[in-house]
């Protein structure tokens, strides 16, 4: 059981709560977590990752165990605290401006 927290605009799009739970078979990586999220909530496809390349969209950040893992390879195994459900994998919409 993997816990994922979503920003408000994605909660609205998926018609879900701030935190959702997905099941991941195999190693718990960014890719496997996001694949499970998009399988459960197909309306989120293309919002967090590009449709074709599956690359993280600009201004979207991922946090695991208090660390920004946005620029790590999507196939790096996430911390055990995420895999066991003790902590949530966070998807955050970054804000830019001046």
C-alpha positions as CSV (number, residue, x, y, z in Angstrom):
1,X,0.0,0.0,0.0
2,X,1.5,3.3,-1.1
3,X,0.1,6.6,0.1
4,X,0.2,9.5,-2.3
5,X,-0.7,13.1,-1.5
6,X,-2.0,15.2,-4.4
7,X,-2.2,19.0,-4.9
8,X,-5.7,20.5,-4.9
9,X,-6.1,20.8,-8.6
10,X,-5.4,17.1,-9.1
11,X,-7.7,16.2,-6.3
12,X,-10.5,18.1,-8.1
13,X,-9.7,16.5,-11.4
14,X,-9.7,13.0,-9.9
15,X,-12.6,13.7,-7.6
16,X,-10.6,12.3,-4.6
17,X,-9.2,13.2,-1.2
18,X,-5.9,14.8,-0.7
19,X,-4.4,11.4,0.0
20,X,-5.0,8.3,-2.1
21,X,-3.7,4.8,-1.7
22,X,-2.5,2.5,-4.5
23,X,-1.0,-0.9,-4.7
24,X,2.4,-1.4,-6.4
25,X,3.7,-4.8,-7.4
26,X,7.4,-5.1,-7.5
27,X,10.0,-2.4,-6.6
28,X,8.6,0.9,-5.4
29,X,9.9,3.5,-7.7
30,X,8.6,6.8,-9.0
31,X,7.7,5.1,-12.2
32,X,5.8,2.3,-10.6
33,X,4.0,4.6,-8.2
34,X,2.9,7.0,-11.0
35,X,1.9,4.0,-13.2
36,X,-0.3,2.8,-10.4
37,X,-1.8,6.2,-9.8
38,X,-2.6,6.7,-13.4
39,X,-4.1,3.2,-13.7
40,X,-6.4,4.0,-10.7
41,X,-7.2,7.5,-11.8
42,X,-6.9,7.6,-15.6
43,X,-8.1,11.2,-15.7
44,X,-4.7,12.1,-14.3
45,X,-2.8,10.8,-17.3
46,X,-0.8,13.6,-18.8
47,X,-1.1,15.9,-15.8
48,X,1.9,14.7,-13.8
49,X,3.9,13.2,-16.7
50,X,4.0,13.8,-20.4
51,X,1.7,11.4,-22.3
52,X,4.3,10.0,-24.7
53,X,7.7,10.4,-23.0
54,X,6.4,9.8,-19.4
55,X,8.8,12.6,-18.3
56,X,7.8,14.7,-15.3
57,X,6.0,17.8,-16.3
58,X,7.6,21.2,-15.6
59,X,6.6,22.7,-12.3
60,X,5.7,19.3,-10.8
61,X,7.9,18.1,-7.9
62,X,8.0,14.7,-6.1
63,X,9.0,14.3,-2.5
64,X,9.8,11.1,-0.6
65,X,10.8,11.0,3.0
66,X,11.3,14.7,3.1
67,X,13.6,14.8,0.1
68,X,13.0,16.3,-3.4
69,X,13.4,13.3,-5.6
70,X,12.1,15.1,-8.8
71,X,15.4,15.0,-10.6
72,X,16.3,11.4,-9.7
73,X,15.9,8.6,-12.2
74,X,12.3,7.4,-12.2
75,X,13.6,3.8,-11.7
76,X,15.5,4.5,-8.4
77,X,13.9,2.6,-5.6
78,X,12.1,4.9,-3.1
79,X,12.8,4.9,0.6
80,X,11.4,2.0,2.7
81,X,9.2,4.4,4.6
82,X,7.3,5.1,1.3
83,X,7.2,1.4,0.4
84,X,5.6,0.4,3.7
85,X,3.1,3.2,3.8
86,X,4.6,5.0,6.9
87,X,5.1,8.2,4.8
88,X,3.3,9.5,1.8
89,X,4.9,10.1,-1.7
90,X,4.1,13.7,-2.3
91,X,3.2,15.3,-5.7
92,X,3.5,19.1,-5.4
93,X,2.8,21.7,-8.0
94,X,5.6,24.2,-7.9
95,X,4.9,28.0,-8.1
96,X,7.1,30.3,-10.2
97,X,7.1,34.0,-10.5
98,X,9.0,37.0,-9.5
